[in-house]
Amino acid sequence: MPTRAAKEALFTVVAQIAQAAANPHRLELLDLLVQAPRTVEQLAAASALSLANASQHLQRLKRAGLVDSIRQGTSVRYQLADPSVARLWVELRTVAARQLPQLERALDTYRPNRARFATVDAETVAAGVQDGSIVLLDVRPRLEYEAGHLPGARSIPLEELPQRLEELPREALIVTYCRGPLCVYADQALEQILASGRRGARLEAGVAEWQLGGLPLQSTAGSLPERPAP
């Protein structure tokens, strides 16, 4: 008969995943890697961490089997170890939104104008892109767009938008999206779009939520990245 110690050892192994994820910096690194593989230097810059701190956090995630690293010349490139890691991040965030009222308060602080913006769902966006009534705008960094983006999305990174607003039509609805509901880029883009006299709305979902809804992504090479595991 199995012993109590054997059962505790089993749960201890599973706890390694929770322990590795139980840090806000490591969660942000996972969120960034959901968008696109990156070098440690790119991850450090995107997360405002020192190179040494970013490397330490990535090693902890790697030991727990959440990320992999691949050496490319003199650089080390990190990526999610498995598509199910993206699902883990989305589900963890979903539970927090449902069970922790303070997440809404934190979102109100981080995205202070979010209540002003109309939102649309994925099905409406897909249909609108198909019939031309919606222009879908990906305002993430170009690296993330190239790794995988929503079908039919146009890339204008947030920092380029002020100089490229005139590329956007005035008759269509401009729908912005970024990394998901914990990302402010789409809000900041909408502020500029609405101020220009155009119509705008936000898609709260990002690439992970889109895939988990059973919808494909596109890459600049035309391939479809693997869907997160069910």
Secondary structure, 3 states (H helix, E strand, C coil): CCCHHHHHHHHHHHHHHHHHHCCHHHHHHHHHHHHCCEEHHHHHHHHCCCHHHHHHHHHHHHHCCCEEEEEECCEEEEEECCHHHHHHHHHHHHHHHHHCHHHHHHHHHHCCCHHHCCEECHHHHHHHHHHCCEEEEECCCHHHHHHCECCCCEECCHHHHHHHHHHCCCCCEEEEECCCCCCCHHHHHHHHHHHCCCEEEEECCCHHHHHHCCCCCECCCCCCCCCCCC
